[in-house]
Amino acid sequence: MDWTALTLSIRLGLLTVVLLLPLAFVLARWLAFGRFRGRGFVEALVALPLILPPTVLGYYLLVAFGRASPLGQAFEAALGHPLVFSFEGLLLASLLVNLPFAVQPMQNALAAIPPNLRDAARCCGLSPLATIRRVELPLALPGIATAAVLTFAHTLGEFGVVLMVGGSIPGETRTIAIAIYDRVQAFDEASAGVMALVLLTLSLLALGITNTLARRMVHRH
Amino acid sequence: MRRRAAIARLLLGGAATLVLVAASDARGQSRLHEQNLSGTPLIAAAADLKFALDEVIAQFRHDTGQRVRVTYGSSGNLARQIAQGAPFELFLSADERYVQWLADRHLTRGDGELYAIGRIVIFAPFDSPLRPDAQLSHLARRLSDGTAGRLAIANPEHAPYGRAAEQALRSLGLWEATRPHLVLGENVAQAAQFAASGNADGGLIAHSLALAPELRGRGSYALIPESLHEPLRQRMVLLVGASPAAERFYEYLRSPAGRGILAGYGFAIPGE
């Protein structure tokens, strides 16, 4: 059991959730309530990581943030080290691949709010911010929770992108999913087995929670 | 309302747990940070060293109390990662051309040092129909009578041991016949794992891996004559930004203690 890898993965998962959820909420709200041209295109962009091979994303990240690119050089100047093969690089990759997992549940929850409720809130003199805080957020809570759980669980399991932009550096970019791959190559099946079981349990737990939340959302309507 | 209260409780509970985990994790990170400050050098090593270098690192830690972090991979991939800015301090390549390639890009401190000459073997699990022999004659027979199964080698594109395997198969005139049967590992340790797991008939892998206890218990091997492939001249080099701790480990590898362990894994040690 590689504890450094497990803590690293948990840290990556938590940071992804904390940074991504507010951004994703704004995006989800825009997609749920906004009526504008090109919405289908934006929705397709958000959903893209679901079907895009992780190696394709990894490749573009290497191209966009590698040492040769202006973006990569800007990051290197700011961080003091290159973005690829660093924890920050993994975090950026993780924010991108988790976009659909964070946006879609919240978008569905927001879209399910009856329009007359928001109209009533406006009629009662609630400011747009107060409407978000007192009407939309509470009603979308199961969707937000689902987004958080899915994003966290999916970050723990991400492999392809991490392999390409991470480089398996202990304590920096060797996540638990990569550690399993490493341990198998080292003929350490006992350790690989324990870590695989940890990921299996966490994934099952995440899906259990998500399904419970989804049922609650359905019951309410 | 009851449901909403339940969800709120669930979320509050979840948030509290996350904060607790994050807090304990932050302590863990600062511990790691302290280790970094005291210098845990980061090494990139060719995958043929997987078991040999683990033993050197354990002995080094026993002798000096100094920890070392290591990432194993194919020499080609590691060299590419170093060129792209991966924070390694010492590079142990299985092919000195990658060291030269990095030196040309001014990413190394000098030309480093030849630390070992590697050998390849044909390895087969005990229950495999393939019998290992130095001239690969049993493999040749199975190829010609159509009974050959899968053969694992490292990817010749970027793994030196894969390249040596390809050269040996070419020297024996078996390359074209073997190609449809090949499974490629990302590096030679993965090829060894394919070969030893029973999922392939066997493989052409590093002698140093075949000698490791993890593989010795799983199959038998035959050493392939050096004349069948270019010598695997393994060179190591300190990289720009190497810490004093990385320098100490480099010196340890050059010492009789380090060389002795490598020799025990079947490497020929230059200058001896």
Interface residues (C-beta under 8 A of the other chain):
Chain A: T4 T7 I10 R11 L14 V17 L62 G66 R67 E76 H81 P82 V84 F85 S86 P138 L141 P142 A145 A148 G167 S168 I169 P170 G171 E172 R174 D182 V184 Q185 A186 F187 L213 R216 H219 R220
Chain B: R3 R4 A6 I7 A8 L10 L11 G14 L18 V21 A22 D25 G28 Q29 L32 N36 T40 L42 A47 K50 F51 R69 V70 T71 Y72 G73 Q81 A83 Q84 G85 A86 P87 N187 A189 Q190 A192 Q193 A196 A212 E214 L215
